[in-house]
Amino acid sequence: MNKHLTLRGRLVLIGCSLLALTACGTPPVATGVDDPQEEVNRERHAFNKGFDRHLLRPVSRGYGTVVPGPIRTGVSNVAENLEAPSDAVNGLLQGRPVNALQNTARFAVNSTIGIFGIFDVASHIGLPAKQTDFGETMYTWGVGEGVYVENPFFGPSTERDTWGMIVDTITNPLHFLIQSPESTYATAAKGGELVDDRYTYSATIDDLLYDSADSYSQARLAYLQNRRFTLQQNAGGGTGGGDDGFIDPYADASGDGAAAPAPADFIDPYEDTNAQ
């Protein structure tokens, strides 16, 4: 009985979320920044920056220093594997059955031969991840990104991607199947992945947060640029500059040492927007 009530409550929450998004959503924005709540977002950014400085960064340094690389990779692999069912569902909702089937096959292979996802066997046999989310699903449905949002703990986002994150968290099929204590292990794996990512990309993150003249503006523009290109590339069937569809606007596309020309609508996250 409780299980059915919980499921019903989750479905109600999803419906309310979608209705709220429909009410406040705006048409897709190809370029520029829509940030009418900048004052509030800056306060949240300051909070997130303090959280990173005093907790996440030192914990990630300890984790990266003490825990051997292969173990960190295994933990991150488990966390990624737990997201595969959600990726498969979103693939179906986006009208991409091949991607959904590939993510399903990845989950089956890595959960069995890969020992609960510790080893990424699927990638070695030609089944790379087709990572996606409900934010991208709504993008394929024509839902606008809405205004820019900085969420406590989760960082830069948009209205569309914030609701997408909520829906993904609620509807991942594994949430209905994994019970305690296994659910605790899953949460720990996701936490380990977060800390490992902070350690792996520490130089880039530190440069953005602590060496920028205005870390809020830099993070906002970098996030929007990356997210928009990822969505556009995935919609067009491209892969961009990496498996997640990210295009590096500074990459050398010709191999002659010259930087590739940026697209016409490219927003440079390091440009001085106050320059006269």
Secondary structure, DSSP 8 states (H G I E B T S, - for coil): -HHHHHHHHHHHHHHHHHHHHHHH-----SSS---TTHHHHHHHHHHHHHHIIIIIHHHHHHHHHHS-HHHHHHHHHHHHHHHHHHHHHHHHHTT-HHHHHHHHHHHHHHHHTTTTTTS-HHHHTT-------HHHHHHHTT----SEEEETTTEEEEHHHHHHHHHHHHH-GGGGT--TTHHHHHHHHHHHHHHHHHHHTHHHHHHHHHSSSSHHHHHHHHHHHHHHHHHHHHHTT--TTSTT----TTS-SSSSS------TT---TTS-TT--
